[in-house]
Each structure stands twice: as structure tokens, then as C-alpha cells.
Amino acid sequence: MNAPPTAPQPLGRRLLAELLGTGLLVTVVVGSGIAAADLSPRDTGLQLLENSTATVLGLAVLILMLGPVSGAHFNPVVTVADWFLSRRDPQGFSARHVAPYIAAQCVGAVAGALLANAMFDAGTAFSEHERASGSHLLGEVVATAGLVLLIFTLVRTDRVALAAPAVGAYIGAAYWFTSSTSFANPAVSLGRMFSDTFAGIAPSSVPSFVVAQVVGGAIGMALVLALYPSQAVTPHTHQGEPHA
């Protein structure tokens, strides 16, 4: 996520990459969740291991494949953070592209869930998996804050080449160390609402999850600005005035 394009790309091409990437990410999450429930029906821990492993690998591949086109946000919180943290940079992410990116991500997420349902002949129905307890929402705040901090730490220390393995590894770990299994993404939360399977989330839980993710994103941005106030920070050196 947030791997910078290798060269400026037309907005239409970037939106296609965001739609495709977010859609395939949800397909990986929901599809592997359905497969895990079928293969290991009596072992929830094994289901989570299978689901998280597929997500780690799939996300890393999608970032490598589509990052050069759109930056591989695949997440409205990351899109907003990219704009906010680069808003004073003439080459930063444009405010005009925030809404189109988020729209493409949301459409892609819903399409990805429908595709996974169709591939496994699971049918399409709203999930009945209620998740919006206080502990789950705290988990989403933590997961999203950590994700934003990781991504923009890599950006501000000139290590974006590590984004694919690092982000994949973080999401895989957060499946296990957060109570919510780390959605950390409003578009993915929306998409997973359309699959009444192991990976689904009830529509009534989605608004609370999105609020928690927005709060986590804000905390993550605040930590980025506190720890790395300038671009391309080298450890143990002093920088000039904050870039963003």
C-alpha cells in the first residue's frame, strides 16, 4: 500500500488499479475464508491461520502488481492519510483524487465479495456476523493506527520498496494480535458485509468499524508526524522544518 507510481499515470488508469486491487483483496479475504471453513470446519484457529496466510500472500502480490500504477492504497484511510501527510508537497497526492479513489475502492470491495461468493457457490446475502463490541472496536483502532504508521514510516524514511512484504506481514500479524482480526479498512469492511461466511461482518457492525478505523487512522497520522516530521529521515540526524 502506498507504493508510489513509477511515473505519473492517467487518473482513469489509477482508478482501475484501485478498483481491481481492492476487489481482489476482498476476493482473497472472503474466498480464503470460505475455503478455510470448508476445509477445517471444526477448527476455528486453523481457519484463521489459513485465512490470514492467504491474505498476507495475496496482499503482498497485489501491492507489487498494482503499486506502480496507483500507489496501491486499496483503503480509504490510506488515501486520506496520503493526501493529508503530503498536502504541502507540490508532488503530493492531490485532494481532487481522494473522492474518486475512495469510490473506486468501495465499488471494487463489493465486487470482490460477490466474486468470491460466486466462485464458491456460496450465494450472496448480508452477513449475520456481529462484530461491533467494545473490544473489537478497540482492536480496529489499534490495527488501523499501526497500518498507517507503518506505511508512512516507510514513505518518510525512503524505504517504500519494502511496502509489499512489510504491509503483508503486519496485516498477517494483526489478524492474530487484534480482537477484530484487523479489517483496518472501511472499503474492505463494506465489501465483507455482502458475504454471510467466516469472513463476513453484519451491516449493523460496519458503521462502528468505520468510525474506529477513522480514529485509528488519525492516531496513526499523528504518530507519523511526531516521529517523522520530515520526508526521508535518517536515524540519529536532525532535519529542518516539518514537511507536512
N, C-alpha and C positions, 0 to 999 in steps of 0.2 A: 504494500500500500504506500502510495505517495512516492513511487519510483518515478523520477522526472522523465518526461518525454525526451528522446534523443534529439529531436528537432521539433520546432513548432508544427502542430498538426491542426488541420481544419476542425472547427468545433463539432461538426457532424460526425467526423471520424472518432473524435474523442468520446462523444456521447454514445456511439455504437459500442466502443470498447467498455465503457462503464456499464451499459445495459447488459452486454454479454458477460462481462466479468462478474457482476453482482448476481446475475441469473445463474451462471454456472456454479458460483459459490453456494448459493442456496440449493441448487440441484445436488451438489456434493453432500451438503449437510443433511438434507432431508432424505436423499436416496440412500446414503450410507446408514442413516438411522433406521430406515425401513428394512434394509438388508440385515442390519445387526439384530433387530428384533426378530426377524425370521430365522436367522442362523443360531441365535443364542436366546431362545425365548424365556429361559428360566434363570438367566444370569444378568442382572442389570449392570453390574460392574463391567462384565465383558462387553456388553452392548456399548457402554460408554467408551471403552477402550477402542473398540472397532470404529465407532463414530468419530472419535477425536483423531485417531490416526489418519483416517481418510481426509478429514478436514485439514490437518496440518499439511499433508502432501498436496492436496488439491489447491489450497490457498497459495502455497509457495509457487506452484506451477502457473497459476493464473497471474500472479504478480510478475513473474518473469515473462510471460507471454504478452500481457497487455500493458504493463507499466510503460514501455517506450511510446505508447500511443497516448494514453490518458493520464498517466501517473498512478493508475491502479488504486484509486481511492476505494471504490466499492462500498462506501459507507458515508452517509450524510454528515456524521460528526467529523470525520476526517476531512471532508470537503470544506466544511465551515472553518475548521481549525487551520487548514492550509491557507484559506483566504485571510483569516484574522492574523495569523502569525507572519504573513508575507505582505500585508497590506501597504507597508511603506516602501516596498521594493518595486520599482518600475517593472521588473520582470516577474513579479509575484503573481499568484493566482488571482484572476480577475473576479470582482464581485458580480459582474454580469453573468458569469458562468456557474455561480452557485446554484441557482434555482434549476437550470437545465440539467446539471449533474445530478441533483437530488431526484428530480423527476425520472431520469433515466435509470437511476439505481432502484427506485421503488418499483417501476414497471418491470425491470429485469428480475427483481426479487420475487414478485408474484409469478411471473412466467417460469422462473426456475423451480418453484414449488410445484406448479402444475405439471411441468415436465417430469419431475421425479415421481409424482403420483401416477402419471400415465405410464412411465417405464415399468413400474412395479405393479400396475393394475390395482392401485390402492384406492382409487376413487378420490374425488375432491370434496372435502367437507371442512367446515371450520373446526379447528382443534378444540377439544374439551379439556386440555391440559392447563389447569390454572397454575400460575407461577408467581403471582404478584404478592407474595408475603414480604414482610419487612426484611427478612434475611436475604431473600432473593434480590430485592431491590438494592440492598447494600452491596451484594455481590456484583450487580451490574455497574454501580458507581465505581467500584474498585477495578473491575475488568476494563471499563472504558477509559478511565483515567490512566491506567497503565499502558493501554494500547496507544493513546495519543502521546503520552510521554515517550514511549519507545520510538514511534515513528519520527517524531520531530527532534528527538535527540540524534537520531541517525542523520536527519537532514542538516541540523545545525553543527554537526561535527564531521560533515563531509564523508559519511560512510553509508550513503544510500545504496550502494552495491550490496550491502548485507541485508536489505529490507526483506527479500523473499524468505531466506531461512530464519531470520530473526523474528519477523512477524508470525510466520507459521509456527515457530517454536513457542512464542508467547501465547498464541491462541490455544495451542495444544496443552500447554501447562495450565492455562486459565480454565479450561474445561474441568480440571480436577481441583484447583485450589479455590475456585469461587463456588458459592452455593447455587448460582444461577446457571452454571455451565457456560458462562461467558458468551452471551449473544453479542454485547458490546457494539450494536449496530442497529439503528432504527429501521433501515430498509430490510435487513435480514429478519428482524422481529415481525415486520409487516408480512413478509413472504411466508414465514413459518406458520403464520396464523391459518393458512389455507391447506394445512396438512394435518389431519387428525391421526397422527402417528407418534412414534417415540420422540421425534424432534419438534413436534408442534408446540404452539402456545395459544391459549384461548384468547379470542379477541378482547375479552374484558381485561386481560393482563397487559395487553400491548401498550395502552397509553401510559401506564405506570412505568413500564420498562423504558419507554422512550424518554420520559422525564428523567429517570435515573441515569440513562445514557447521556443525556444533555448535561446533567450535573457533573457526571464523571468526565465528560469532555472538557467542561470549563475548568475543573480541577487539574486535569492533565495539561491544559494550556498554561494555567498559572504556574505549574511546576516547571514547564519548559522555559518560561520567561524568567523564573527565579534562578534556574540552574544554568541556562544557556541563553543569556540575553542578546548575544550576537551570533551571526552566522559563522560557521567554520571555526568553532572554538577549539583551541589546542589546550589539553590539560596543563595546568600549572603556569599558564601565561595570562597576562592581563590584556583585555580587549578595550576598545574605545566605547563610544556611546552605544546603547542598545539599538539593534537594527529594527526591532519590532516591538 
